[in-house]
Amino acid sequence: MDAQLPAVDAWIADALAALPGAVTVPYPDWGSQTFQVGGKHFGRLGTAPGGERIVTLKGDPDVNSSLVQRYAAVTPGYYANKRLWISIAIDEASVPRELVLEALESAYAIVRASLPKRVQAELE
């Protein structure tokens, strides 16, 4: 693995392992690790311009807006659609780990639901 890619923390890796068909795919061109299901991205672990580690996750626009307003460490998606994606500074103490895990599971569910029924069935 490329040393420049951020390492996926054990607590995130454990959460991903519990999601059927979820995989982590290195994305060296972006200096990130992507989270995918059925070949579609639902998240990305990378670094923001300020150097902090962020996880960028797909989400419901209303929930995303609420999280951005509530937490300074949650911003509209970095290098992503600002309505559909949020970036969370995962090393920021003000952001509960549970919030990150819930957002990760939600992102997975959104993308999994958009996959063809045949692909969804193969993930069981």
C-alpha positions as CSV (number, residue, x, y, z in Angstrom):
1,M,0.0,0.0,0.0
2,D,1.2,3.5,-0.8
3,A,2.6,5.2,2.3
4,Q,0.9,8.5,1.4
5,L,-2.6,6.9,1.7
6,P,-4.3,7.4,5.1
7,A,-4.6,4.3,7.2
8,V,-8.2,3.2,7.9
9,D,-8.6,3.2,11.7
10,A,-9.6,-0.2,13.2
11,W,-13.0,1.2,14.4
12,I,-13.8,2.3,10.8
13,A,-12.5,-1.0,9.4
14,D,-14.6,-3.0,11.9
15,A,-17.7,-1.0,10.9
16,L,-17.1,-1.6,7.2
17,A,-16.6,-5.3,7.9
18,A,-20.1,-5.5,9.3
19,L,-21.6,-4.1,6.1
20,P,-22.3,-6.9,3.5
21,G,-20.2,-6.3,0.4
22,A,-18.5,-3.2,1.6
23,V,-14.8,-3.0,0.6
24,T,-12.0,-0.5,1.0
25,V,-10.3,0.4,-2.3
26,P,-7.1,2.5,-2.3
27,Y,-7.4,5.5,-4.6
28,P,-3.8,6.8,-5.0
29,D,-4.7,9.5,-7.5
30,W,-6.7,11.2,-4.7
31,G,-4.5,10.2,-1.9
32,S,-7.4,8.4,-0.3
33,Q,-9.1,5.1,0.6
34,T,-12.5,4.7,-0.9
35,F,-15.4,2.8,0.6
36,Q,-17.5,1.0,-2.0
37,V,-20.4,-1.4,-2.3
38,G,-21.3,-3.0,-5.6
39,G,-18.6,-1.0,-7.3
40,K,-20.1,2.3,-6.2
41,H,-18.5,4.8,-3.8
42,F,-20.3,5.6,-0.6
43,G,-17.3,7.1,1.3
44,R,-13.7,8.2,1.2
45,L,-11.0,8.6,3.8
46,G,-8.6,11.3,2.9
47,T,-7.0,14.5,4.0
48,A,-8.4,18.0,3.9
49,P,-6.4,21.0,2.7
50,G,-5.5,21.9,6.3
51,G,-4.0,18.4,6.8
52,E,-6.7,16.9,9.0
53,R,-8.0,13.5,8.3
54,I,-11.5,13.5,7.0
55,V,-14.1,10.9,6.0
56,T,-16.4,12.1,3.2
57,L,-19.7,10.3,3.1
58,K,-22.9,10.3,1.0
59,G,-26.0,11.3,2.9
60,D,-29.5,12.7,2.9
61,P,-29.3,16.4,2.0
62,D,-31.5,17.5,5.0
63,V,-29.5,15.4,7.5
64,N,-26.2,16.6,6.0
65,S,-27.3,20.3,6.3
66,S,-28.3,19.7,10.0
67,L,-24.9,18.1,10.8
68,V,-23.0,20.9,9.1
69,Q,-24.9,23.4,11.2
70,R,-24.5,21.5,14.4
71,Y,-20.8,20.5,14.2
72,A,-17.9,22.8,13.2
73,A,-15.9,19.7,12.2
74,V,-18.6,18.6,9.7
75,T,-18.5,20.5,6.4
76,P,-20.1,20.1,3.0
77,G,-18.3,17.3,1.1
78,Y,-14.7,18.1,0.1
79,Y,-14.3,17.6,-3.6
80,A,-17.9,16.3,-3.8
81,N,-21.5,17.4,-4.3
82,K,-22.0,19.8,-1.4
83,R,-25.6,18.7,-0.9
84,L,-25.3,15.0,-1.1
85,W,-21.9,14.6,0.7
86,I,-20.4,15.7,4.0
87,S,-16.8,15.6,5.2
88,I,-16.2,14.9,8.9
89,A,-12.9,15.6,10.6
90,I,-12.5,12.2,12.3
91,D,-9.8,13.2,14.7
92,E,-11.8,16.2,16.1
93,A,-12.9,15.5,19.7
94,S,-16.1,17.5,19.2
95,V,-17.4,14.9,16.8
96,P,-18.7,11.7,18.5
97,R,-17.4,8.5,17.0
98,E,-21.0,7.2,17.0
99,L,-21.9,10.1,14.6
100,V,-19.2,9.0,12.2
101,L,-20.4,5.4,12.4
102,E,-24.0,6.3,11.8
103,A,-23.1,8.5,8.8
104,L,-21.0,5.6,7.4
105,E,-23.9,3.1,7.8
106,S,-26.3,5.6,6.3
107,A,-24.0,6.3,3.3
108,Y,-23.7,2.5,2.7
109,A,-27.5,2.0,2.9
110,I,-28.2,4.9,0.4
111,V,-25.8,3.5,-2.1
112,R,-26.7,-0.1,-1.6
113,A,-30.4,0.8,-2.2
114,S,-29.5,2.4,-5.5
115,L,-27.9,-0.8,-6.8
116,P,-29.8,-3.1,-9.1
117,K,-31.9,-5.7,-7.2
118,R,-29.8,-8.5,-8.5
119,V,-26.6,-6.9,-7.1
120,Q,-28.3,-6.2,-3.8
121,A,-29.3,-9.9,-3.5
122,E,-25.7,-11.0,-4.2
123,L,-24.6,-9.0,-1.1
124,E,-26.6,-11.0,1.4
